[in-house]
Amino acid sequence: MSKPIVAIVGRPNVGKSTLFNVIAGDTISIVKDTPGVTRDRIYADCNWLDINFTLIDTGGIEPDVNDVILSQMREQAEIAIATADVIIFIVDVRQGLVDSDSKVADMLRKSRKPVVLAVNKVDSIAKFGNDIYEFYHLGIGDPQPVSAASRLGIGDLLDEVVKHFDRDPEVEEEDDRPRIAVVGKPNVGKSSIINKLLGENRVIVSNIAGTTRDAVDTEIVHNGASYVFIDTAGLRRKSKIKEDLERYSIIRTVTAVERADVVVIVIDAVEGVTEQDAKIAGIAHERGKGIIVAVNKWDAIEKTDKTIYEYTRKIKDTLSFMPYAEFIFISAATGQRLPRLFDMIDAVRENQNMRVATGVLNEIMTEAVAMQQPPSDKGKRLKIYYMTQVSVKPPTFVVFVNDKELMHFSYTRYLENQIRNAFGFRGTSLKFIIRERKAKEQ
C-alpha cells in the first residue's frame, strides 16, 4: 500500500518552504535525507496521527520579474495536480488575495483533487482574524489560519489534510500484480524498454484507471503472468530550466517509487553512472524497494571479456549504499537480454517476501557472534540476546540487545552480511530494528 502524496503549492515568499520544514521537522517519523540527494530537500516522509504520507515542496526557482510569477505558479500547480493525492494551497494573509492566487485556484478546482487552503502568517487571530474571510472568494473550501514561522495552527491543518486520504485500501490490495517502476534520468531509454517489452509480448498498452497524467501504467503479460510497469517518462515539461527539470524528475521518481514493488533504475551505458543516477537510486533504497540496475544501450559499448566486470565495479562504487542491487546489461534497441528482466523481477520479489524461521536466524546470529566478538565501550560489551523477522517488503528484523548505544552500524552491517551469505536476499534491502532488553527478561 503506497503512502499518500501531499504537495505544497503557493506563490514565492508566502512560506512554502517554511511550512514544509515545520511539518517535516515536527513529525517524528521523518527519515534522513536520501544518499546523494541535493541539499535542497524536495520531499520528506512524514507521519500525523499514525498516518504516513509523503510531503512534496513544489517550490522551484524564485522568478526574478513579476510577469513570470503566474507561469511559475501554473507549472507548480500542474506538478501538484499530476502527482499529489492532496494539495495544500498556501496564501499570505498580509499580502491579501492577489490575481495569481485566483487563477491557480481555478486550476486546482478543475483538477477535482482535494485542496486544503492554508492562510499563512496569521501570527495573531485577534489581529488578522477578519482578513482570513477574504480567501473564501477562492471557492476551494474553508481557509485554515496558520503561522508556519510561529508554528501555529499546523495540527489543525494536518487534521484537514488526512481527512482526504483514502482509508479503504481494499481495491488496491485485490490487485496482486507486481508493480515495477522504471526510473532514471531523461533520455536513458525508459519508454523504449517498455515499448520493446510490449512489442515482443504483443500486448496492447492499456492505461489503468486511477493513474496520474504523469506516470503511465502499462500492463505487460509474460509467460501468462501479468506485470504492471510504471513509466515516469509520460509527461514532458515545457520549461528548459535545468534545476527545475531536475526537481521535477525527482518528484516524478518519488511518486512512481511509492507505488512500486520493484524499481528498475535505468542507466545509460554510453554516459556511465552519474550523480543524478545515485540520487534516483537513493530514493528507491530509502523506501526499501526491490532494486534492479538496468544498464541500457549496452550494444553501443565496445567490449572485451572484462568490460562487464569493470562496468559493474564502477556502478557499485557509486551506488555503494546498496550493494545488494541486481544488475542486468540490456539494449532496448535490439532487445538484448530484455526477456531476462522478468526472471530477475520474479526473483527479487521472491526475496522481498522471504521469511526466515526464528530458530534458524538465531543459529546464524550465534555463529556470527562467535566468529566476531560484539563491540564494547568503557568496559561494557554489547550482548545480543535474540533476533526475529517481523515483516517483509523489505524483510525486517528486530534484534534484542542489552544496550542500543553499543550496537554500532558496522556490527549491524556485519550481521546483515551473515544473513545474506546464508539466504541471499539479492535485490532487496534488509531493515534492522534494535531494541533493548535487560538480561533478567530473557
TAHUSUL-V541833 format. One line per field, one symbol per residue. phi: phi as a letter, one per 40 degrees, with the letter a starting at -180 (. if undefined). A space follows every 10 residues. Layout:
phi = ???
This chain:
phi = .cccbbbbbi cdgchdcccd cccccccccd ccdcdgcccc ccaacbabfg bcabbbcccb ccccbccbdc cccccdcccc ccbccbbccb bbcccgcbcc dcccdccccc cgccbbcbcc gccacdcbdc cccdccccgb hccbcabccc gbgcccccdc cccccccbcd ccccccccbb cbbicdgchc cccccccccc bfbccbccdg ccccbccbcb bbfgbcbbcb bcccbbcccb cdccccdccc cccdcccdcb cbbcccbccc cgcbccdccc cccccdcgcc bbcbccgccc bcbbcbdccc ccccccccbc cbccdcbabb accbgdgddc cccccccccc ccccbbcdcc dccccccccc cbcccbafgb bcbbcaaacb abfcdbbbbc bcacccccdc cccccdcccc ccbgfcgbcb bbbcbcacdc cc
